[in-house]
C-alpha cells in the first residue's frame, strides 16, 4: 500500500462506501479503511433495509433533503447496477382519533419536505390491500421501498475498486495527527502509517472517537454519540404482508414505533424498538416479547404472543439522548476548527442507507477545494 493518498475514508459501512465510490470516480489515490474483515458489519447490515420517502424529518433538516435526493439516486443506481429492490409502499396506520390527527400532521410535514405522492386510505381500501391489518385510516407512501443492502454495498465496493481506489480491511485507525499539509494516520498501533490530504470520518459507531482522535472536543462540538439499540422479533404465524406497515408515531416517544417490515423474500420482521445502552451488544432480550406483542397487536391483532421469537438487533449512532431534541446529521468540513480537509460524518443513522449516495455527493463537494491537484483524468 502507498504511503500518501489524496483522500482517505474511514469506515466501510454503506455511507463510507458511497463516499469512497464518489471520490474514486473524481480523484486519484483514494483509500478506504475498515477495521473489520469486510464491509458493512455494523449498522449498515443490521437494519430494516427500507428506502425511506422523507416523511418524518423536520423542515430544513439535512436529513430531509438528502433523503429525497438519495431516494432518487438509490432507485436509479439499483436499476442500473442490478441491485435487487422493490417499491413496496408503506402504510402508516391509525387506530384512533389521536392517531388520525397525527397522520394528517405527517402528511403536511411530508409535503413541506417535498414528498408529494402521499394519499389516505379508507378502512375498506386497507382491508383490500392488507386483510390482516386493523386500522381506521392509513397514510400511504407509494415511493417507500426495500433494497438488498448487502448487494448494494457489494456494488459500491466493486465500483470504487474498479475506479482505482485502495481498500484496506482489518485496518483500525489508532492515531490521527494533523499538520500543515494534511493528516498523518496510524493503523493498528503503528503497523502502518501514511499521509492523506483529505480525511473523511465515516466511522459510524466510532465516529465520535475518530473526531476526538483528530483533535476535536466532541462534547463542545456536540458530537458525542449515544448508542441506541433496536431489536427485531419475527413470528411463526406472521401474515403475508405486501407492504410495510408502520403505526402512527407517538410524538412523546423515541423512534417511529415498532413496525412490520418485509424483505425481498417476503419474510416479515417486527421492529425496531428503542433502548439506549452503554455498550455495543447484539443480543436480543427475549423478555422484550410482551412489549413487542403489545405494539404489534394494535394493527395486527391475529399474532399470538407465544409466536414471537427474537430475531436480530442493531445499534443506532444517535446524537440525541432519551428525551432530548431531535438532531440532524453532522456532515461538516472542519477548517474553522483548524483542521482543513477533515470532514466529519457523525450521527448518521436512519435514513443513512437511503441518503448514502447523496451524502457521497455532498462530501465530494466539501473536499473539492483541497483536492484539485489530485483530480482524476477521465
Secondary structure, 3 states (H helix, E strand, C coil): CCCEEEEEEECCCHHHHHHHHHHHHHECCEEEECCCCCCCCCHHHCCCCEECCCCCCCCCCHHHHHHHHHHHHHHHHHHHHCCCEECCCEEEEECCHHHHHHHHHHHHHHHHCCCCCCEEECHHHHHHHCCCCCCCEEEEECCCEEECHHHHHHHHHHHHHHCCCEEECCCCEEEEEEECCEEEEEECCCCEEEEEEEEEECCHHHHHHHHHHCCCCHHHHCCCCEEEEEEEEEECCCCCCCCEEEECCCCCCCCCCCEEEECCCCCEEEECCCEEECCCCCCCCHHHHHHHHHHHCCCCCCCCHHHEEEEEEEEEEECCCCCCCCCCCEEEEEHHHCEEEEEEEECCCCCHHHHHHHHHHHHHHHHHHHCHHHECCC
